[in-house]
Amino acid sequence: MSLTLRMAAKASMNRTVDPITDPLRLKALRSLSLVDSPADESFDRITRLAARLLRCPASVVTLIEEDRQFFKSCVGLPEPLATLRGSPLSHSFCKLTVRAGERFLIEDARVDPRVESHPAIKEYGIVSYAGFPIRTRSGEVLGTLCVVDVVPREWTEDELETLRELSASVESEIELIAAAERERDQARMFQTMIQASPLSVIVIDCDGRVKLWNDASEAIFGWTSAEVLGYPLPIIPDRRLDECQRIRDAVGDGSVFRCVDTYCAKGEDADGQKRTVHVNVSAVSLHRYDGHSDQILLIIDDVSQSHENTLERERLFRELKNEKALLSEMDERKNRFLALLAHELRNPLTPIGNAVDLLRFAAKDPGQVNEISTVLENQVRQLVRLIDDLMDVSRITRGRIDLQRETVSIHEVVANSCRAVESLCNEMGHQLIRRADPEEALHVHGDDVRLTQVVTNLLNNACKYTPPNGRIEVSCGRSNGQVEITVKDNGVGIPPEHRRAIFEMFTQVEGTLKDSRGGLGIGLTLVKQLVELHGGEVLLMDSDETSSGSEFRIHLPRLDAPPGELNPGVQVEEPRKRFRVLVVDDVPAIAKMFTMLVGAMGHEVSSAPSAPIGIERARELQPDIVFSDICMPDMDGYELARQFRSLSELDSSMLIAMTGNGQPEDIRMAMEAGFDRHITKPASVQRLREIFLELEVRRGLR
């Protein structure tokens, strides 16, 4: 039955039930354990977005209980509501939305006869309201996503559609929470099943040592889990010491091992002999996410008295197998995500590797070393940018990648992309031809890293799907007032039946897999999304029957930018003064390289391996500037800053947080702790010069 039909059926059966006190609704709400739960960034992000898009001072995700409303997320509410995160239902507009079961709008509460005497108008100053119900997958209304304003509002359909879509996002977040709770319930059920099972459930590793030993195992064999965990399986008779190897060989190909035999038990029987039990054994190999088997699951039924438990054993075995399949699916999803990370990071690593190798040959050529350093700097910057984007998993899975726009030369984008695939082309013997008129100005307003990623992905595909000693052409120019980039190869091509879906996620052409060099089918999807974010389009050109290979064309809005407007790199004036610098970092390699870098810039540098030692050396050296890591053992950088600012003799010292944590919340915490500036590792020379120049200005040296 569809959700609409279920909701209609429920409405017809419960017309006299107040939705607020509906037992089914309250049961669904309480089963999620969301009421009185801590704030959650996934919900806060939605309320911030709702307030911003609808230009309202406040937005709330409200969960309606029997006698009160709880704010799972609230943005812009006045005190004490923001701190209390809730209010009585007497002060709630959201209860009206729950009762209505559909969107509820108030344009001016002061003259709306439905709510004109509502206490929230006077006490909270609420004049206008728009709320959408939040439902579970089964149709139960849990609460609302709403926005409020202190002035009258005529809500437009566009605004309401935006709020409806955001309420659907809230429902998705709640469903994720429900799914996670179901998975936890399944895990608890799995553990309970093992411990409550009348069958012995044992897991041994590849050396035959016991990793799991349930209560039934103790009941059948006599040994407690404390006596066997981590030790060789004790039930093997002396005459069959190779039993574990025999089982391991039997299940190595994924087969199920079964036998009915006699095994050892703890203690002695009535005749003074070592006790034994006659058992029915089933064994199966447990595989990790990579397919490697390193553990064996044994399910043992004591059949010394009867075989009555055979059917129950088979049932339990099937349930365990289903749980195993569920865990395998979770591993597959994790691997798919890790593959995406690897694909995104691989592009900048290639020229970095080439540059490192080239440095060995160009050490005595300052010009070439400088050129290589520029390449390394660009690629490291690209890596940092990629990592910053990939840190937010939600942003990646939903395609929310922020572009860092500037004036970009397409000539440089193509050149950087060619450098990125140069090693792969050489390896496969391809001829890489670049066609462009260097005198023709080709500029766009875009993200240099992302555009380089687009062209590099196309070139990588051309390399992988072109047989050895092939020909790959990349060109750029103007076309119909736009910038056009073309990547063409003479490879295996794309059959007509696969062309339509070629830009979809995880799409690969089956007939060409034997000719590829790996890939998960995500490269062209990223190309399409990134090009469209730049306001452009990417096309797979039709080919005639006589030609081979593929041709992709990218069209981007052209920017008329004279050379003076380009941004090849800001030249920062060199500092004039030599400063005393203290570096505090618990990672020796980072501290050493950063100390050497600052020393090479002409400053007097010392280092400390921990925050307490850093404070001690700061009092001793009276440094002009201190660079401190945040995440350190014993005492973190925030505590260092607080103690640092309590010492009057260090008032003139500049304190810089230098850390791998670069989220807005990290920056805010650093500033509140007493740091003057926050920079994200790795810090560029340009950024360091800016900081030293700022210190000169602060001290009146310029």
C-alpha positions in Angstrom: 0.0 0.0 0.0 1.4 3.4 -0.9 2.1 6.1 1.6 -0.9 8.2 0.3 -3.3 5.2 0.7 -2.0 4.4 4.2 -2.4 8.0 5.3 -6.0 8.1 3.9 -6.9 4.8 5.6 -5.5 6.1 8.9 -7.4 9.3 8.6 -10.7 7.5 8.0 -10.2 5.3 11.0 -9.1 8.0 13.5 -11.2 11.0 12.7 -12.0 11.5 16.3 -8.4 11.1 17.6 -6.5 14.3 18.2 -3.2 13.9 16.2 -1.3 15.4 19.0 -2.2 12.6 21.4 -2.4 9.9 18.8 -0.7 6.8 20.4 0.7 5.6 17.1 2.2 9.0 16.4 3.7 9.3 19.9 5.1 5.7 19.7 6.8 6.5 16.3 8.3 9.7 17.8 9.6 8.0 20.9 11.0 5.0 19.0 13.6 7.4 17.4 14.9 8.8 20.7 15.2 12.2 19.1 13.4 14.2 21.8 15.9 15.8 24.3 18.7 14.5 22.1 21.8 16.8 21.5 22.0 19.2 18.7 22.9 17.6 15.3 24.8 19.5 12.6 22.9 17.6 9.9 19.6 19.3 11.1 21.3 22.6 11.9 22.5 22.8 8.4 19.0 22.5 7.1 17.5 25.1 9.5 20.3 27.6 8.6 19.6 27.0 4.9 15.8 27.5 5.4 16.3 30.8 7.3 18.8 32.1 4.6 16.7 31.0 1.6 13.4 32.3 2.9 15.1 35.4 4.5 13.6 34.7 7.9 15.2 35.5 11.2 14.4 32.0 12.7 13.9 28.5 11.5 13.1 25.4 13.7 12.9 21.6 13.4 10.2 20.9 16.0 9.2 17.6 17.4 5.7 17.6 19.0 5.2 15.6 22.2 1.9 15.2 24.1 2.4 18.3 26.2 5.3 20.2 24.8 7.4 20.9 21.7 11.1 20.1 21.5 13.4 22.0 19.1 15.7 19.4 17.5 17.3 22.3 15.7 16.8 26.0 16.0 18.3 29.0 14.3 17.7 32.6 15.3 15.3 32.0 18.3 15.5 34.5 21.1 16.5 33.5 24.7 15.4 31.6 26.7 14.0 29.5 23.8 17.3 28.9 22.2 18.8 27.5 25.4 15.7 25.6 26.6 15.2 24.2 23.1 11.5 23.8 23.7 8.3 25.3 25.0 4.8 24.3 26.2 2.3 23.4 23.5 0.3 26.4 24.5 2.9 28.6 22.8 3.3 26.4 19.7 2.2 27.2 16.2 3.7 23.9 15.1 1.0 21.9 16.8 -1.4 23.4 14.3 0.6 22.1 11.5 0.6 18.6 13.1 -3.1 18.7 13.5 -3.6 19.9 10.0 -1.3 17.2 8.6 -0.3 19.6 5.8 1.4 22.9 5.4 0.2 25.6 7.7 0.7 29.3 6.8 0.2 32.5 8.8 0.8 35.8 7.0 -0.1 38.1 9.9 -0.9 36.4 13.2 -2.2 39.6 14.7 -5.2 39.6 12.4 -5.6 35.9 11.6 -8.7 34.7 13.5 -7.2 31.2 13.8 -4.4 32.5 16.1 -4.9 36.2 16.9 -5.0 35.4 20.6 -2.0 33.1 20.5 0.4 33.8 23.4 3.5 33.4 21.1 2.5 36.6 19.3 3.0 38.8 22.4 5.6 36.8 24.3 7.9 35.8 21.3 7.0 38.5 18.8 6.0 36.0 16.1 3.9 37.6 13.4 4.2 35.3 10.4 4.7 31.5 10.2 5.2 28.8 7.6 5.5 25.1 8.5 5.5 21.8 6.8 4.8 18.5 8.6 7.7 16.0 9.0 6.6 12.4 8.5 8.1 9.0 9.0 8.3 6.5 6.2 5.0 5.0 7.4 3.2 8.4 7.4 3.3 9.4 11.1 3.7 13.2 11.6 6.5 13.7 14.1 6.7 17.5 14.0 7.5 20.3 11.6 10.1 22.3 9.7 9.1 25.9 10.0 10.3 29.5 9.6 9.0 32.5 11.5 9.3 36.2 11.1 8.5 39.3 13.2 6.8 41.1 10.3 3.9 40.1 8.1 4.8 37.9 5.1 3.1 36.9 1.9 4.6 33.5 1.4 5.3 32.9 -2.3 5.0 29.5 -4.0 8.7 29.4 -4.7 9.4 30.0 -1.0 7.0 27.3 0.0 8.4 24.8 -2.5 11.9 25.5 -1.1 10.6 24.9 2.5 8.8 21.7 1.3 12.0 20.4 -0.2 14.0 21.2 2.9 11.3 19.4 5.0 11.9 16.4 2.8 15.6 16.6 3.6 14.7 16.6 7.3 12.6 13.5 6.7 15.6 11.9 5.0 17.8 12.7 7.9 15.3 11.2 10.3 15.0 8.1 8.1 18.9 7.8 8.2 18.6 7.9 12.0 15.9 5.3 12.0 18.0 3.1 9.6 21.0 3.4 11.9 18.8 2.4 14.9 17.5 -0.6 12.9 21.1 -1.6 12.2 22.0 -1.3 15.8 19.0 -3.4 16.7 20.1 -6.0 14.2 23.6 -6.0 15.7 22.1 -6.4 19.2 19.8 -9.1 17.9 22.8 -10.9 16.3 24.7 -10.8 19.5 21.7 -11.9 21.5 21.0 -14.7 19.1 24.6 -16.0 19.5 24.5 -15.8 23.3 21.0 -17.2 23.5 21.5 -19.9 21.0 21.3 -23.5 22.2 24.0 -24.3 19.7 27.7 -23.7 20.3 29.0 -20.8 18.2 32.7 -20.6 18.0 35.0 -18.4 15.8 38.6 -19.3 15.4 41.4 -17.4 13.5 43.8 -18.9 10.9 46.0 -20.2 13.7 43.2 -22.1 15.4 42.9 -19.6 18.3 39.5 -18.9 19.7 38.0 -15.5 19.0 34.4 -16.1 20.0 33.0 -18.6 22.5 29.3 -18.3 23.5 27.4 -19.6 26.5 26.3 -22.8 24.7 29.9 -23.6 24.0 30.6 -23.5 27.7 27.5 -25.6 28.5 28.5 -28.3 25.9 32.3 -28.4 26.4 32.7 -27.1 30.0 35.4 -24.4 29.4 34.5 -20.8 30.1 35.2 -18.0 27.7 37.9 -16.7 30.0 39.7 -20.0 29.7 39.7 -20.3 25.9 39.6 -16.8 24.3 43.0 -16.2 22.7 44.1 -19.8 23.1 44.1 -22.8 20.7 40.7 -24.5 20.3 40.7 -27.0 23.2 38.1 -29.5 21.9 40.5 -31.1 19.3 41.5 -34.6 20.4 45.2 -35.4 20.7 44.9 -37.9 17.8 43.6 -35.2 15.4 45.8 -32.2 16.1 45.5 -31.3 12.4 41.7 -30.9 12.7 41.8 -27.1 12.3 43.8 -27.3 9.2 41.5 -30.0 7.8 38.5 -27.6 8.4 40.4 -24.7 7.0 41.2 -26.6 3.8 37.6 -27.7 3.5 36.1 -24.2 3.6 38.9 -22.4 1.7 36.9 -22.3 -1.5 33.8 -21.0 0.2 32.3 -24.5 0.9 30.5 -25.5 4.1 32.3 -28.1 6.1 30.1 -30.6 8.0 30.8 -33.6 10.1 29.5 -35.6 13.1 32.3 -36.7 15.3 33.6 -37.0 18.9 35.4 -34.0 20.4 37.0 -33.3 23.8 35.3 -31.6 26.7 36.5 -30.4 30.1 36.7 -32.8 33.0 36.3 -36.5 33.3 33.4 -38.9 32.9 32.1 -41.4 35.5 34.8 -43.9 34.5 37.6 -41.4 35.1 38.3 -41.0 31.4 38.6 -37.6 29.7 35.1 -36.5 28.9 34.0 -36.3 25.3 30.9 -35.2 23.5 29.4 -36.4 20.2 28.6 -33.3 18.2 27.4 -32.2 14.7 29.8 -29.6 13.4 29.2 -27.1 10.6 31.9 -24.7 9.6 32.1 -21.8 7.1 34.8 -19.3 6.2 34.3 -15.6 7.2 35.5 -13.3 4.5 36.7 -9.7 5.0 35.7 -6.9 2.7 38.7 -7.7 0.4 37.6 -11.3 0.0 40.4 -12.6 2.2 39.4 -15.3 4.7 41.0 -15.1 8.1 38.4 -16.6 10.4 36.2 -19.7 10.5 32.7 -19.8 12.1 31.9 -23.1 13.8 28.3 -24.0 14.7 28.1 -27.1 16.9 25.1 -29.1 18.0 25.4 -31.6 20.9 23.8 -34.8 19.4 25.0 -37.1 22.1 21.4 -37.6 23.3 19.3 -37.0 20.2 19.2 -35.2 16.8 16.1 -33.1 17.7 18.0 -29.8 17.4 19.1 -30.3 13.7 16.3 -28.2 12.2 16.9 -25.4 14.6 20.6 -25.4 13.8 19.9 -25.1 10.1 17.6 -22.1 10.8 20.2 -20.3 12.8 22.8 -21.0 10.2 20.7 -19.3 7.5 20.1 -16.3 9.8 23.8 -16.0 10.4 24.5 -16.2 6.7 22.0 -13.4 6.0 23.7 -11.3 8.7 27.0 -12.0 7.0 25.6 -10.8 3.7 24.4 -7.6 5.3 27.9 -7.0 6.7 29.4 -7.7 3.3 27.1 -5.1 1.7 28.1 -2.5 4.3 31.8 -3.2 3.5 31.0 -2.8 -0.2 29.5 0.6 0.4 32.6 1.6 2.4 34.9 0.4 -0.4 33.0 2.3 -3.0 33.4 5.5 -1.0 37.1 4.9 -0.5 37.5 4.3 -4.2 36.0 7.7 -4.8 38.6 9.3 -2.5 41.4 7.5 -4.3 40.1 8.7 -7.7 39.9 12.3 -6.5 43.4 12.3 -5.0 45.2 10.4 -7.7 45.4 13.3 -10.2 47.6 15.7 -8.3 49.8 12.9 -6.9 51.1 12.1 -10.4 52.9 15.4 -11.2 54.1 15.5 -7.6 55.8 12.1 -8.1 57.2 13.2 -11.4 58.5 16.5 -9.8 60.2 14.6 -7.0 62.0 12.3 -9.4 63.0 15.3 -11.6 64.5 17.1 -8.7 67.3 14.5 -8.5 68.4 15.5 -12.0 67.8 19.2 -11.8 69.5 20.0 -8.5 72.1 22.2 -10.1 69.7 24.1 -12.4 68.0 26.9 -10.3 65.6 27.8 -13.1 64.4 24.2 -13.4 64.3 23.8 -9.6 62.1 26.9 -9.4 59.8 25.6 -12.1 59.5 22.2 -10.3 58.8 24.0 -7.0 56.0 25.9 -8.7 54.5 22.6 -9.9 54.8 21.0 -6.5 53.3 24.1 -4.9 50.3 24.0 -7.3 49.7 20.3 -6.8 50.0 20.4 -3.0 47.5 23.3 -3.1 45.3 21.1 -5.2 45.6 18.2 -2.8 44.8 20.4 0.2 41.7 21.7 -1.6 40.6 18.2 -2.6 41.0 17.0 1.0 39.1 20.0 2.3 36.2 19.1 0.0 36.3 15.3 0.7 36.3 15.9 4.5 32.5 16.6 4.3 31.1 13.3 3.2 27.6 14.7 3.0 28.7 17.4 0.6 30.4 14.9 -1.7 27.5 12.4 -1.9 25.0 15.2 -2.6 27.3 17.0 -5.1 27.7 20.1 -3.0 31.2 21.2 -4.0 32.0 24.9 -3.6 34.0 26.4 -6.4 36.9 28.7 -5.6 36.4 31.1 -8.6 39.1 33.3 -10.1 40.3 34.4 -13.5 41.7 31.2 -15.0 43.8 30.7 -18.1 42.6 27.7 -20.1 46.1 27.4 -21.6 47.5 26.8 -18.1 44.6 24.3 -17.3 45.4 22.2 -20.4 49.2 22.4 -19.7 48.8 21.3 -16.1 46.5 18.4 -17.2 49.0 17.3 -19.8 51.7 17.2 -17.1 49.4 15.1 -14.9 49.0 12.3 -17.5 52.5 12.5 -19.0 53.7 9.5 -17.0 50.7 7.3 -18.1 51.1 8.4 -21.7 54.8 7.5 -21.7 54.1 4.2 -20.0 51.6 3.2 -22.7 53.5 4.7 -25.6 50.8 7.2 -26.5 51.5 10.3 -28.6 50.0 13.3 -26.7 49.5 16.2 -29.0 48.5 19.7 -27.7 47.0 22.1 -30.1 46.4 25.8 -29.2 47.4 29.3 -30.2 49.3 30.6 -27.1 48.6 34.2 -28.3 44.9 33.6 -28.2 43.4 34.8 -24.9 41.3 32.1 -23.4 40.1 32.9 -19.9 37.2 31.8 -17.8 35.8 32.7 -14.4 36.2 29.4 -12.6 38.0 27.1 -10.3 41.5 26.3 -11.6 41.8 23.0 -9.6 38.4 21.7 -10.7 38.9 22.6 -14.3 42.3 20.9 -14.3 40.5 17.9 -12.7 38.0 17.9 -15.6 40.5 17.9 -18.4 42.8 15.5 -16.5 39.9 13.0 -16.1 39.2 13.1 -19.8 42.9 12.6 -20.7 43.1 9.7 -18.2 40.1 8.0 -19.8 41.7 8.6 -23.3 44.9 6.9 -22.1 43.2 4.0 -20.4 40.8 3.2 -23.3 43.3 3.6 -26.1 45.5 0.6 -27.0 49.3 1.0 -26.6 51.1 3.4 -29.1 47.9 5.4 -29.6 47.2 9.0 -30.4 45.6 11.5 -28.1 44.9 15.1 -29.0 43.9 18.0 -26.7 43.1 21.4 -28.0 41.5 24.7 -26.9 40.1 27.7 -28.6 37.1 29.8 -29.2 33.7 28.6 -30.5 30.6 30.7 -30.8 31.7 33.1 -28.1 32.7 30.4 -25.7 35.9 28.6 -24.7 36.0 25.1 -26.2 38.3 22.3 -25.0 38.5 19.1 -27.1 40.0 15.7 -26.0 40.1 13.2 -28.8 41.7 9.7 -29.1 41.9 6.8 -31.5 41.0 4.2 -28.9 38.3 1.6 -28.6 35.4 4.2 -28.7 32.0 4.0 -27.1 29.3 1.9 -28.8 26.0 3.7 -29.6 24.0 1.7 -27.0 26.2 3.0 -24.2 26.6 6.7 -25.2 23.4 7.9 -23.5 24.4 6.7 -20.0 28.1 7.3 -20.3 27.9 10.3 -17.8 26.0 8.4 -15.2 27.7 7.3 -11.9 29.5 3.9 -12.0 28.9 3.5 -15.7 31.5 1.5 -17.7 31.3 0.2 -21.2 31.2 -3.6 -20.8 32.7 -4.3 -24.2 35.8 -2.3 -23.4 36.6 -3.4 -19.9 39.4 -5.7 -21.2 41.1 -2.6 -22.7 40.9 -0.4 -19.6 43.4 0.2 -16.9 40.9 0.2 -14.0 38.4 2.8 -12.9 35.1 2.8 -11.1 33.0 4.6 -13.7 32.9 7.9 -11.8 35.3 10.1 -13.8 32.8 11.2 -16.5 30.1 11.9 -13.9 32.5 14.2 -12.1 33.4 15.9 -15.4 29.8 16.6 -16.2 28.9 17.9 -12.7 32.0 20.2 -12.5 31.5 21.6 -16.0 27.8 22.3 -15.3 28.8 24.0 -12.1 30.9 26.4 -14.2 27.8 27.1 -16.4 29.1 25.0 -19.2 28.4 21.7 -20.9 30.4 18.6 -21.9 29.4 16.6 -25.1 30.3 13.2 -26.4 30.6 13.8 -30.2 29.1 11.4 -32.7 31.6 9.4 -34.7 31.1 7.9 -38.2 31.6 4.2 -38.9 35.0 4.8 -40.5 36.6 6.5 -37.5 37.6 5.0 -34.1 38.0 6.4 -30.7 36.1 9.1 -28.8 35.9 12.8 -28.8 34.7 15.0 -25.9 34.1 18.7 -26.2 33.8 21.1 -23.2 32.1 24.5 -23.7 32.6 27.2 -21.0 31.5 30.8 -20.8 34.5 32.9 -22.0 35.8 35.7 -19.9 37.3 38.8 -21.5 40.3 39.3 -19.2 43.4 41.2 -20.3 46.7 39.7 -19.0 46.9 42.3 -16.3 43.8 40.9 -14.6 45.1 37.3 -14.3 46.2 36.0 -11.0 49.4 34.1 -11.6 50.3 34.3 -7.9 50.4 37.2 -5.5 53.9 38.6 -5.0 54.3 39.4 -1.3 56.9 41.8 -0.2 59.7 40.2 1.8 59.8 41.0 5.5 62.5 43.3 6.6 63.1 42.2 10.2 64.5 39.0 11.6 62.1 37.6 14.2 62.4 35.1 17.1 60.1 32.2 16.3 58.9 29.3 18.4 57.3 26.2 16.8 55.2 23.9 19.1 54.3 20.6 17.4 54.3 17.0 18.8 55.1 15.5 15.3 58.9 15.6 14.9 58.8 15.5 11.1 56.4 18.4 10.9 58.3 20.5 13.5 61.6 19.9 11.8 60.5 20.7 8.2 58.6 23.8 9.4 61.5 25.0 11.5 63.9 24.6 8.5 61.4 26.5 6.3 61.1 29.4 8.7 64.9 29.4 9.2 65.4 29.5 5.5 63.2 32.7 5.4 65.8 34.4 7.6 64.3 34.0 11.1 65.7 32.7 14.4 63.7 29.5 15.1 63.3 27.2 18.1 60.9 24.3 18.6 59.1 22.4 21.4 57.7 18.9 21.3 54.7 19.6 23.6 52.5 22.4 24.9 54.0 22.4 28.4 57.5 22.6 27.1 56.4 25.2 24.6 55.1 27.5 27.4 58.3 27.0 29.3 60.5 27.9 26.3 58.3 30.8 25.4 58.9 32.4 28.9 62.6 31.7 28.4 63.0 33.0 24.8 60.3 35.7 24.7 59.5 34.9 21.0 58.1 37.5 18.6 55.7 34.8 17.2 54.6 31.3 18.2 53.2 28.7 15.8 51.3 26.0 17.7 49.6 22.8 16.7 46.2 22.1 18.2 45.9 18.3 18.5 48.6 17.4 21.0 48.7 14.9 23.9 48.6 15.9 27.5 47.8 19.6 26.7 46.2 20.7 23.5 46.8 24.0 21.6 43.6 25.6 23.0 44.9 25.2 26.6 48.3 26.4 25.5 46.8 29.6 24.2 44.8 30.2 27.4 47.8 29.8 29.6 49.9 31.8 27.1 47.5 34.8 27.3 47.6 34.7 31.1 51.3 35.5 31.2 52.0 39.2 31.1 55.6 38.8 29.8 54.2 37.3 26.6 51.7 40.0 25.8 53.6 41.2 22.8 54.0 37.8 21.2 51.9 36.9 18.2 50.2 33.5 18.6 49.3 31.5 15.5 47.3 28.2 15.4 48.7 26.0 12.7 46.7 22.8 12.4 45.1 20.3 9.9 41.6 21.2 11.3 40.2 24.0 9.1 36.5 24.0 9.6 34.7 27.3 10.6 34.1 25.8 14.1 37.9 25.1 14.5 38.7 28.7 13.6 36.2 30.0 16.0 37.5 27.9 18.9 41.1 29.0 18.1 40.2 32.7 18.2 38.2 32.2 21.5 41.1 30.4 23.1 43.4 33.4 22.4 45.1 32.8 19.1 45.7 35.8 16.8 45.5 33.9 13.6 44.5 30.4 12.3 46.2 28.8 9.3 45.6 25.3 7.9 48.5 22.9 7.3 50.5 22.9 5.1 51.2 26.7 5.4 52.6 28.2 2.1 55.6 30.5 2.1 53.3 33.2 0.8 51.1 32.8 3.8 54.0 32.9 6.2 55.4 36.1 4.6 52.0 37.7 5.0 52.0 36.8 8.7 55.5 38.2 9.3 54.6 41.4 7.4 51.5 41.7 9.6 53.7 41.5 12.7 56.0 44.2 11.3 53.0 46.4 10.8 51.7 45.7 14.3 55.0 46.7 15.8 55.3 49.9 13.7 58.3 48.7 11.7 56.6 49.7 8.4 
